[in-house]
Amino acid sequence: MQDIVTVMVTRRRPPIPKQRQVRRLKLYLREWRKFMGGVSAVDCAIALDIERESYLRLEREPWRITVSELDIIAGAIGVK
């Protein structure tokens, strides 16, 4: 029997689409809160009706804040 060389043909796969990076805006909530009269994190948490730790998490991760929450925070610290 003779040696038979076979060729493997592969299909070209379409490229995997790249996921778009999440656009992260820096809101500087802690800096604004301290600049506008030193409002405490507890006051902002009370305005949002959440716990202080949850508010501090929002300051660390501002991409989680909704527009309505941002409006409440702005009113609490005195930004118009």
For each residue, the residues with C-beta under 8 A, 3 or more apart:
1:
2:
3:
4:
5:
6:
7:
8:
9:
10:
11:
12:
13:
14:
15:
16:
17:
18:
19:
20:
21:
22: 63
23:
24: 62 63
25: 62 63
26: 62
27: 32 62 65 70
28: 31 32
29: 32 33 58 59 62 65 73
30: 33 34 59
31: 28 34 35
32: 27 28 29 35 36 77 79
33: 29 30 36 38 39 41 44 59 77
34: 30 31 38 39
35: 31 32
36: 32 33 39 77 78 79
37: 77 78
38: 33 34
39: 33 34 36 43 44 76 77 78
40: 43 44
41: 33 44 45 52 55 56 59
42: 45 46 52
43: 39 40 46 47 76
44: 33 39 40 41 47 48 55 73 76 77
45: 41 42 48 50 51 52 54 55
46: 42 43 49
47: 43 44 72 73 75 76
48: 44 45 55 69 72 73 76
49: 46
50: 45 54 55
51: 45 54 55
52: 41 42 45 55 56
53: 56 57
54: 45 50 51 57 58
55: 41 44 45 48 50 51 52 58 59
56: 41 52 53 59 60
57: 53 54 60 61 64
58: 29 54 55 61 62 64 65 69
59: 29 30 33 41 55 56 62
60: 56 57
61: 57 58 64
62: 24 25 26 27 29 58 59 65
63: 22 24 25
64: 57 58 61
65: 27 29 58 62 69 70 73
66: 69 70
67: 70 71
68: 71 72
69: 48 58 65 66 72 73
70: 27 65 66 67 73 74
71: 67 68 74 75
72: 47 48 68 69 75 76
73: 29 44 47 48 65 69 70 76 77
74: 70 71 77 79 80
75: 47 71 72 78 79
76: 39 43 44 47 48 72 73
77: 32 33 36 37 39 44 73 74
78: 36 37 39 75
79: 32 36 74 75
80: 74
